[in-house]
Amino acid sequence: MSPSGNTAFAGWLDRQYAVAARNLTLGVSATHLVKERPPFRQRIVPRPGSVVASAVMGAYDPDPDYFFHWFRDSALVMDALRILVADGTRPAADAGHIRDFIRFSLGLRGLTGAAVLAKGDPRRGVDPDFVQHVRSEADLRGVAGDRIWGEVRVNPDSTLDTLNWSRPQHDGSALQALTLLRCLEDGVLEPGIRDEAAGLLRIDLDFVLAHHAEPSFEIWEDSLGHDYYTGVVQCAALRQGAEWLEAQGDAETAGRCREAATALAAAADSHWRAGAYASLLPAASGTPGRDLDIAVILGVLHAGLPSGPHSVLDPSAQATLAALEDLFAGLFPINAGRRPAPALGRYREDRYYGGGAWYIATLAAAEFHYRLAAALAGGATFALTAENRGFVARALGAEPGADDHRRLAAAFRSRGDAFLATVQAFTPADGALSEQFDRATGVQTSAKHLGWSYAGFITTMDARRRALRHAG
């Protein structure tokens, strides 16, 4: 039964939104914190504008060490902060965090591995048991020019991360470009920072243009290949970036962006496999493809394409979400009796911290339905196909027929509420959101106070408000 209209549920949504709005910035400009990594002889003090993925200190003891400025996470946190400033939940002065983020990001230009090596061997003084985790000289020397933007993450004190990790990753610049474009459009930036934002946006678009055809590590940082998530957010960044560039009078670069976006869209089409989009296609390394992965749905949401393939209106994307729901409904013990809105994880083979349900995954299912409801209520064309018939039937509770947009929109809003009710069931009373909750017990696991989890709740609630606004 849908929780829509339930006053207790509505009250929880309001309280949880306030908690998410407050906790989102726990890791933003956390200059009061000091991260010590004794085995590596590191002492990290964040700079203004940096965004640590989790401000809770961990060293895989058992909590993971997420005290890094990930390009992907930081862009998503800033996008959520943009929403909070625009809707008045956070004061206009909090746009100063976005200003500092832009300046921190611009300050990373020119970071090179050669400069790190010039100061001495980064392995010197490292505990012998941990030397294996330090990057090689050859790896560090490869960090030059625009390669800094494929680094995945840096230390929040604006120094290069000298630890081994899955590199390169190419989604960060695309996500940052999309966030900057929305900030410029929403008018949340102070007048004096708009030129700096435009400068960073050009850097991001140039990087995507230069490297979009190359394989990189995917969103979960496990496998090298051509992944759906990276491709679709790059496609969206280049499409929207082309419009912005044209408005700036740069028709030549805009044309190149559109050409690359067309190629990326075609590549995303090729991910269709037997009823769902496959997240990862094998690269030359022979990395196997992955069958079902919530990364596909996150890609659709983060790209934010308004219509067509790889948007929430895409029957193939809808079919993929339905397949993911079916997968995790049967895979996780906590989902017993929880149909039709199961808690979702990443992918079948996931074993990271037990491979549990993820808040961002379950929130993504809710956000997808809300965005679809808003689109339909706004008059978008909905295609009923063999691919998405099951997706529509579970929302309607019956075999779909010639249903009008209003009925479908209401059904999708109710499905969104059902997924949020699942999130509520596994959220503690204080509203704190970790990375995961255990597939068998529902107890929170992995990183505590994950900024991305709070960002996911904020964007989901923003989508819900839009769906309700259209309904009214």
FENDAKA-V512717 format. One record per residue. RES is the residue in one small letter. SS is DSSP state (hx for helix, st for strand, lp for the rest). PHI is phi in degrees with one decimal (NA if undefined). OMEGA is omega in whole degrees, 0 to 359 (999 if undefined). Layout:
BEGIN
RES,SS,PHI,OMEGA
RES,SS,PHI,OMEGA
END
This chain:
BEGIN
m,lp,NA,181
s,lp,-70.9,177
p,lp,-80.9,181
s,lp,-54.2,179
g,lp,87.1,179
n,lp,-77.7,185
t,hx,-67.2,178
a,hx,-65.6,178
f,hx,-65.3,179
a,hx,-61.1,178
g,hx,-65.1,178
w,hx,-64.2,179
l,hx,-57.8,180
d,hx,-64.0,181
r,hx,-66.5,182
q,hx,-68.5,177
y,hx,-64.1,178
a,hx,-65.0,178
v,hx,-64.0,180
a,hx,-62.3,180
a,hx,-64.8,179
r,hx,-75.1,187
n,hx,-81.7,181
l,hx,-53.5,187
t,hx,-97.8,178
l,hx,-58.2,181
g,hx,-103.1,182
v,st,-92.1,181
s,lp,49.0,184
a,lp,-80.5,186
t,lp,-69.5,180
h,lp,-85.0,183
l,lp,-99.8,175
v,st,-130.5,179
k,st,-103.8,177
e,st,-102.9,171
r,st,-120.9,186
p,hx,-53.5,181
p,hx,-62.1,182
f,hx,-104.1,182
r,lp,57.3,181
q,st,-109.8,173
r,st,-134.5,188
i,st,-110.8,175
v,st,-118.6,184
p,lp,-60.4,176
r,lp,-101.0,176
p,lp,-55.6,179
g,lp,93.8,177
s,lp,-75.1,180
v,st,-133.8,176
v,lp,-84.5,185
a,lp,-61.3,173
s,st,-143.1,181
a,lp,-84.0,178
v,lp,-82.5,184
m,lp,-65.8,176
g,lp,-147.4,179
a,lp,-144.1,185
y,lp,56.9,186
d,lp,-133.9,8
p,lp,-96.3,184
d,lp,-64.8,181
p,lp,-71.4,177
d,lp,-91.0,179
y,lp,-110.0,183
f,lp,-84.6,179
f,lp,-136.5,173
h,st,-92.3,175
w,st,-78.4,179
f,hx,-61.9,181
r,hx,-65.6,183
d,hx,-60.1,184
s,hx,-65.4,178
a,hx,-64.7,181
l,hx,-70.2,177
v,hx,-66.1,179
m,hx,-65.4,178
d,hx,-64.5,178
a,hx,-67.0,177
l,hx,-64.1,175
r,hx,-55.7,180
i,hx,-63.3,182
l,hx,-65.0,177
v,hx,-70.3,182
a,hx,-65.9,182
d,lp,-91.4,176
g,lp,85.7,178
t,lp,-66.0,174
r,lp,-109.3,183
p,lp,-64.8,181
a,hx,-57.1,180
a,hx,-62.3,180
d,hx,-70.4,171
a,hx,-62.5,175
g,hx,-61.7,175
h,hx,-64.3,179
i,hx,-67.8,176
r,hx,-57.6,181
d,hx,-65.2,177
f,hx,-61.8,179
i,hx,-62.1,181
r,hx,-69.4,175
f,hx,-60.2,182
s,hx,-64.8,177
l,hx,-61.8,181
g,lp,-70.0,179
l,lp,-80.4,178
r,lp,-57.7,176
g,lp,89.8,174
l,lp,-63.2,180
t,lp,-137.8,175
g,hx,-68.4,179
a,hx,-60.3,179
a,hx,-66.6,177
v,hx,-63.3,182
l,hx,-67.1,179
a,hx,-64.9,180
k,lp,-86.7,180
g,lp,127.2,180
d,lp,-66.6,181
p,lp,-64.9,179
r,lp,-86.1,182
r,lp,-63.7,178
g,lp,84.4,180
v,lp,-74.1,177
d,lp,-52.6,183
p,hx,-53.3,180
d,hx,-71.5,185
f,hx,-115.3,181
v,hx,-58.0,181
q,hx,-60.5,182
h,hx,-93.0,180
v,st,-94.4,182
r,lp,-63.9,179
s,lp,-75.0,177
e,hx,-61.7,181
a,hx,-63.2,179
d,hx,-63.4,181
l,hx,-66.5,180
r,hx,-65.0,177
g,lp,-73.5,179
v,lp,-85.7,181
a,lp,-153.3,180
g,hx,61.5,183
d,hx,-81.5,181
r,hx,-65.0,177
i,hx,-57.6,185
w,hx,-77.9,173
g,hx,-100.0,185
e,lp,-74.9,180
v,lp,79.6,185
r,st,-155.8,171
v,st,-131.0,172
n,lp,-70.7,182
p,lp,-70.2,172
d,lp,-94.1,177
s,lp,69.2,173
t,lp,-109.9,178
l,st,-64.2,172
d,lp,-77.2,183
t,lp,-97.7,179
l,st,-95.8,177
n,lp,-62.1,177
w,lp,-158.1,181
s,lp,-81.8,181
r,lp,-130.3,359
p,lp,-86.9,169
q,lp,-129.1,190
h,lp,-117.4,178
d,lp,-89.1,188
g,hx,-60.8,181
s,hx,-65.7,179
a,hx,-65.3,179
l,hx,-66.0,178
q,hx,-64.5,177
a,hx,-61.7,180
l,hx,-63.3,178
t,hx,-64.5,179
l,hx,-63.8,178
l,hx,-60.3,179
r,hx,-68.6,178
c,hx,-64.3,178
l,hx,-64.9,181
e,hx,-73.6,184
d,hx,-74.3,181
g,lp,76.0,181
v,lp,-82.5,182
l,lp,-83.7,174
e,lp,-63.9,183
p,hx,-52.0,184
g,hx,-71.0,183
i,hx,-98.4,185
r,hx,-63.7,179
d,hx,-66.3,178
e,hx,-67.4,177
a,hx,-62.3,179
a,hx,-63.7,178
g,hx,-64.4,178
l,hx,-67.9,178
l,hx,-59.9,179
r,hx,-63.7,177
i,hx,-60.5,181
d,hx,-62.9,181
l,hx,-65.5,178
d,hx,-62.5,180
f,hx,-65.7,179
v,hx,-62.0,178
l,hx,-59.3,185
a,hx,-74.9,192
h,hx,-126.1,187
h,lp,-64.1,183
a,lp,-86.1,183
e,lp,-88.8,172
p,lp,-68.4,176
s,st,-150.7,176
f,st,-73.8,185
e,lp,-81.6,189
i,lp,-55.0,181
w,lp,-90.4,171
e,lp,65.6,180
d,lp,-102.7,194
s,lp,-134.5,177
l,st,-91.9,179
g,st,173.9,175
h,st,-107.7,187
d,st,-103.0,184
y,hx,-60.3,185
y,hx,-55.6,182
t,hx,-60.3,182
g,hx,-62.4,185
v,hx,-75.4,177
v,hx,-73.1,174
q,hx,-65.3,178
c,hx,-58.9,181
a,hx,-64.7,180
a,hx,-62.2,181
l,hx,-72.9,177
r,hx,-63.1,181
q,hx,-71.5,177
g,hx,-63.1,179
a,hx,-61.6,179
e,hx,-63.9,180
w,hx,-65.4,180
l,hx,-61.7,179
e,hx,-62.8,178
a,hx,-66.3,177
q,lp,-85.7,179
g,lp,89.9,182
d,lp,-104.5,183
a,hx,-68.7,183
e,hx,-65.3,179
t,hx,-68.1,177
a,hx,-59.4,178
g,hx,-63.5,178
r,hx,-65.1,178
c,hx,-62.8,181
r,hx,-65.5,179
e,hx,-63.4,179
a,hx,-67.2,179
a,hx,-63.0,177
t,hx,-62.6,178
a,hx,-64.5,180
l,hx,-66.9,178
a,hx,-63.4,178
a,hx,-64.5,178
a,hx,-64.7,178
a,hx,-64.3,177
d,hx,-56.7,185
s,lp,-71.7,179
h,lp,-79.7,182
w,st,-66.4,181
r,st,-143.4,168
a,lp,44.6,172
g,lp,95.1,180
a,st,-160.9,171
y,st,-76.7,173
a,lp,-77.9,184
s,lp,-69.6,189
l,st,-128.8,173
l,st,-103.4,185
p,st,-66.3,175
a,lp,-98.6,181
a,lp,-60.8,181
s,lp,-69.4,181
g,lp,85.3,178
t,lp,-58.6,182
p,lp,-68.9,176
g,lp,-73.0,180
r,st,-114.0,187
d,lp,-74.4,182
l,lp,-117.7,184
d,st,-153.5,180
i,lp,-62.6,177
a,hx,-56.5,179
v,hx,-62.8,181
i,hx,-68.6,176
l,hx,-61.4,178
g,hx,-62.9,178
v,hx,-59.5,182
l,hx,-70.2,183
h,hx,-70.9,175
a,hx,-69.8,177
g,lp,65.5,177
l,lp,-61.8,187
p,lp,-73.2,183
s,lp,-166.7,175
g,lp,81.1,179
p,lp,-56.6,175
h,lp,72.0,169
s,lp,-110.6,177
v,lp,-66.0,179
l,lp,-85.1,182
d,lp,-76.0,178
p,hx,-55.9,180
s,hx,-70.6,176
a,hx,-66.6,178
q,hx,-62.5,178
a,hx,-63.6,179
t,hx,-63.9,179
l,hx,-64.0,179
a,hx,-60.9,179
a,hx,-66.3,177
l,hx,-65.1,177
e,hx,-59.6,180
d,hx,-62.7,180
l,hx,-59.1,186
f,hx,-78.5,175
a,hx,-60.2,180
g,hx,-91.9,186
l,hx,-86.5,186
f,lp,-101.0,176
p,hx,-57.4,181
i,hx,-65.0,182
n,hx,-91.1,178
a,lp,-59.9,180
g,lp,75.9,184
r,lp,-103.3,175
r,lp,-61.8,9
p,lp,-101.8,182
a,lp,-132.2,182
p,lp,-73.3,169
a,lp,-68.6,185
l,lp,-112.5,174
g,lp,-111.5,183
r,lp,-91.4,182
y,st,-157.8,189
r,lp,-55.9,188
e,lp,-84.7,185
d,lp,-60.5,176
r,lp,-128.1,181
y,hx,-65.7,185
y,hx,48.6,177
g,hx,88.5,179
g,lp,58.0,183
g,lp,-87.0,175
a,st,-75.8,179
w,st,-112.1,176
y,hx,-60.0,182
i,hx,-64.8,180
a,hx,-72.9,181
t,hx,-69.5,175
l,hx,-63.4,180
a,hx,-61.5,178
a,hx,-63.5,178
a,hx,-64.6,183
e,hx,-62.5,179
f,hx,-57.8,181
h,hx,-67.0,179
y,hx,-64.9,180
r,hx,-64.7,178
l,hx,-65.4,178
a,hx,-60.7,180
a,hx,-63.5,180
a,hx,-63.8,181
l,hx,-67.7,179
a,hx,-64.7,178
g,lp,-84.8,175
g,lp,100.0,180
a,lp,-65.1,177
t,lp,-78.6,179
f,lp,-113.8,181
a,lp,-101.8,174
l,lp,-94.4,184
t,lp,-129.2,176
a,lp,-62.4,182
e,lp,-68.0,187
n,lp,-103.2,183
r,hx,-59.6,179
g,hx,-66.0,177
f,hx,-60.0,181
v,hx,-69.8,183
a,hx,-62.4,181
r,hx,-71.2,176
a,hx,-75.8,182
l,hx,-79.0,185
g,lp,77.7,181
a,lp,-161.1,176
e,lp,-62.1,182
p,lp,-70.9,175
g,lp,-133.9,180
a,lp,-86.3,182
d,lp,-78.4,178
d,lp,-77.4,184
h,hx,-61.9,183
r,hx,-63.9,180
r,hx,-66.9,178
l,hx,-64.6,180
a,hx,-60.6,179
a,hx,-63.4,179
a,hx,-64.3,180
f,hx,-71.4,175
r,hx,-62.2,180
s,hx,-64.1,177
r,hx,-65.4,176
g,hx,-61.1,178
d,hx,-63.0,180
a,hx,-64.0,178
f,hx,-69.1,176
l,hx,-66.3,176
a,hx,-65.1,175
t,hx,-65.7,176
v,hx,-59.5,179
q,hx,-58.0,183
a,hx,-62.4,183
f,lp,-116.0,177
t,lp,-108.5,180
p,lp,-66.4,185
a,lp,-60.5,181
d,lp,-83.0,176
g,lp,80.0,181
a,lp,-66.2,180
l,lp,-117.6,175
s,lp,-90.2,176
e,lp,-82.6,185
q,st,-132.4,163
f,st,-134.9,191
d,lp,-58.3,184
r,lp,-66.6,182
a,lp,-105.8,185
t,lp,-107.2,184
g,lp,81.6,180
v,lp,-73.7,181
q,st,-63.5,180
t,st,-138.3,176
s,lp,64.2,188
a,lp,-62.7,177
k,lp,-87.3,178
h,lp,47.3,180
l,st,-74.1,181
g,hx,-57.7,181
w,hx,-63.8,178
s,hx,-63.8,178
y,hx,-66.1,178
a,hx,-61.3,179
g,hx,-61.6,178
f,hx,-66.5,182
i,hx,-65.7,180
t,hx,-68.2,177
t,hx,-66.1,179
m,hx,-67.5,175
d,hx,-62.2,178
a,hx,-64.9,179
r,hx,-64.5,179
r,hx,-60.5,180
r,hx,-65.5,179
a,hx,-64.3,179
l,hx,-69.8,180
r,hx,-62.6,178
h,hx,-65.1,182
a,hx,-69.0,184
g,lp,-77.1,999
END
